Amino acid sequence: MLDADGTVNCNQNSYQLSFSISQKNRYILDLIANALGIGHVYYYKSWDGYIYYVSSKTDLDIVLNYFEKYLSRVSPKNQDLLTLKLLKDCKSKGMHLLMHPQHKDFLILTKKLVHR
């Protein structure tokens, strides 16, 4: 699921962290949202598809814990999940703030999630 259709992101302006899964069919996304009890499913008219989206700190914890517990360690997307977890930890320490001494390190880490 995450290999082909999942994305983790850090907005380069607001540093908002997010996790999303895109599909043409809403059914699977509703199953995920209901199973985890978090997130929202949105319709995108531009490509006639749906996106399951999570961005709150608490909800990201649930997603990260799920993937850490249930998914294989060999997926290339797992590196993105590890980066998301690191960014979340860095934000909790205030590294996203301009005046933080490690702000530049935080910015370097955010670049790892820029869409390739």
HELIX and SHEET records of a PDB file:
HELIX    1   1 LEU A    2  ASP A    5  1                                   4    
HELIX    2   2 ARG A   26  LEU A   36  1                                  11    
HELIX    3   3 LYS A   57  TYR A   70  1                                  14    
HELIX    4   4 LYS A   77  SER A   92  1                                  16    
HELIX    5   5 HIS A  103  LYS A  111  1                                   9    
SHEET    1   A 4 GLY A   6  CYS A  10  0                                        
SHEET    2   A 4 LEU A  17  GLN A  23 -1                                        
SHEET    3   A 4 GLY A  49  VAL A  54 -1                                        
SHEET    4   A 4 HIS A  40  TYR A  44 -1                                        
END                                                                             
